[in-house]
Amino acid sequence: MQRLALVVRRTDRGRGRYRWLVVVPAVLILVLSARVVSTDPVGYGVPFWPFANGSDRVEYQVMDQVTSIARALRRLDEVPSAVAAEGVEVLEARVGVGAVWMRVRVHVPDGSRCREVSVLGDGAQVNSRRVSC
């Protein structure tokens, strides 16, 4: 004889009920961080897809070259002329005691971009940010 029984499966919703309270804010923070990084991927050090395009990668290569020049030179007052000799257009430069501030124009495939570059402490620290030309 065959016996059939109706089986109702109950799920334990206690653990998963509030999982969305963790997942939704985490996704929102991730999306917001991606939006911020995509505004200046070279400055944040992430010149790769999905944050950067081809022009950002070219700009990153030029800024890497500027950083290596600044770290190789012994005197900070030589940095603007050495950067200009490598094909980067130096629009403005100020040399102070232990620091150099420059505004450079970088030619990229979709036009040109300008960056402010500060070199501190014998080239040990190089910071830059994108500015309007």
Contacts in CASP RR format, 6 or more apart in sequence:
PFRMAT RR
TARGET T0000
AUTHOR 0000-0000-0000
METHOD contacts of the structure
MODEL  1
MQRLALVVRRTDRGRGRYRWLVVVPAVLILVLSARVVSTDPVGYGVPFWP
FANGSDRVEYQVMDQVTSIARALRRLDEVPSAVAAEGVEVLEARVGVGAV
WMRVRVHVPDGSRCREVSVLGDGAQVNSRRVSC
34 50 0 8 1.000
34 51 0 8 1.000
36 44 0 8 1.000
37 44 0 8 1.000
37 46 0 8 1.000
37 51 0 8 1.000
38 50 0 8 1.000
38 51 0 8 1.000
38 52 0 8 1.000
40 129 0 8 1.000
40 130 0 8 1.000
41 47 0 8 1.000
41 48 0 8 1.000
41 51 0 8 1.000
41 52 0 8 1.000
41 56 0 8 1.000
41 60 0 8 1.000
42 52 0 8 1.000
42 56 0 8 1.000
42 59 0 8 1.000
42 60 0 8 1.000
42 63 0 8 1.000
42 115 0 8 1.000
42 128 0 8 1.000
42 130 0 8 1.000
43 63 0 8 1.000
43 128 0 8 1.000
43 129 0 8 1.000
43 130 0 8 1.000
44 51 0 8 1.000
45 60 0 8 1.000
46 52 0 8 1.000
47 56 0 8 1.000
47 57 0 8 1.000
47 59 0 8 1.000
47 60 0 8 1.000
48 57 0 8 1.000
52 60 0 8 1.000
53 110 0 8 1.000
54 108 0 8 1.000
54 109 0 8 1.000
55 108 0 8 1.000
55 109 0 8 1.000
55 110 0 8 1.000
55 111 0 8 1.000
55 113 0 8 1.000
56 108 0 8 1.000
58 106 0 8 1.000
58 108 0 8 1.000
58 109 0 8 1.000
59 106 0 8 1.000
59 108 0 8 1.000
59 113 0 8 1.000
59 115 0 8 1.000
62 88 0 8 1.000
62 106 0 8 1.000
63 106 0 8 1.000
63 115 0 8 1.000
63 117 0 8 1.000
63 128 0 8 1.000
65 86 0 8 1.000
65 88 0 8 1.000
66 83 0 8 1.000
66 86 0 8 1.000
66 88 0 8 1.000
66 104 0 8 1.000
66 117 0 8 1.000
66 126 0 8 1.000
66 128 0 8 1.000
67 126 0 8 1.000
69 79 0 8 1.000
69 82 0 8 1.000
69 83 0 8 1.000
69 86 0 8 1.000
70 76 0 8 1.000
70 79 0 8 1.000
70 83 0 8 1.000
70 100 0 8 1.000
70 119 0 8 1.000
70 123 0 8 1.000
70 126 0 8 1.000
71 123 0 8 1.000
71 124 0 8 1.000
71 126 0 8 1.000
73 79 0 8 1.000
73 82 0 8 1.000
73 123 0 8 1.000
74 122 0 8 1.000
76 95 0 8 1.000
76 96 0 8 1.000
76 98 0 8 1.000
76 99 0 8 1.000
76 100 0 8 1.000
76 119 0 8 1.000
76 121 0 8 1.000
76 122 0 8 1.000
76 123 0 8 1.000
77 95 0 8 1.000
77 100 0 8 1.000
79 93 0 8 1.000
79 100 0 8 1.000
79 102 0 8 1.000
79 119 0 8 1.000
79 123 0 8 1.000
80 90 0 8 1.000
80 93 0 8 1.000
80 95 0 8 1.000
80 100 0 8 1.000
80 102 0 8 1.000
83 90 0 8 1.000
83 102 0 8 1.000
83 104 0 8 1.000
84 90 0 8 1.000
88 104 0 8 1.000
88 105 0 8 1.000
88 106 0 8 1.000
89 104 0 8 1.000
89 105 0 8 1.000
89 106 0 8 1.000
89 107 0 8 1.000
90 102 0 8 1.000
90 103 0 8 1.000
90 104 0 8 1.000
91 102 0 8 1.000
91 103 0 8 1.000
91 104 0 8 1.000
91 105 0 8 1.000
91 114 0 8 1.000
92 102 0 8 1.000
92 103 0 8 1.000
93 100 0 8 1.000
93 101 0 8 1.000
93 102 0 8 1.000
93 103 0 8 1.000
94 100 0 8 1.000
94 101 0 8 1.000
94 102 0 8 1.000
98 120 0 8 1.000
98 121 0 8 1.000
98 122 0 8 1.000
99 118 0 8 1.000
99 119 0 8 1.000
99 120 0 8 1.000
99 121 0 8 1.000
100 118 0 8 1.000
100 119 0 8 1.000
101 116 0 8 1.000
101 117 0 8 1.000
101 118 0 8 1.000
101 119 0 8 1.000
102 116 0 8 1.000
102 117 0 8 1.000
102 118 0 8 1.000
102 119 0 8 1.000
103 114 0 8 1.000
103 115 0 8 1.000
103 116 0 8 1.000
103 117 0 8 1.000
103 131 0 8 1.000
104 114 0 8 1.000
104 115 0 8 1.000
104 117 0 8 1.000
105 112 0 8 1.000
105 113 0 8 1.000
105 114 0 8 1.000
105 133 0 8 1.000
106 112 0 8 1.000
106 113 0 8 1.000
106 114 0 8 1.000
106 115 0 8 1.000
112 133 0 8 1.000
113 130 0 8 1.000
113 133 0 8 1.000
114 130 0 8 1.000
114 131 0 8 1.000
114 132 0 8 1.000
114 133 0 8 1.000
115 128 0 8 1.000
115 129 0 8 1.000
115 130 0 8 1.000
115 131 0 8 1.000
116 128 0 8 1.000
116 129 0 8 1.000
116 131 0 8 1.000
117 126 0 8 1.000
117 127 0 8 1.000
117 128 0 8 1.000
118 126 0 8 1.000
118 127 0 8 1.000
118 128 0 8 1.000
119 125 0 8 1.000
119 126 0 8 1.000
120 126 0 8 1.000
120 127 0 8 1.000
END
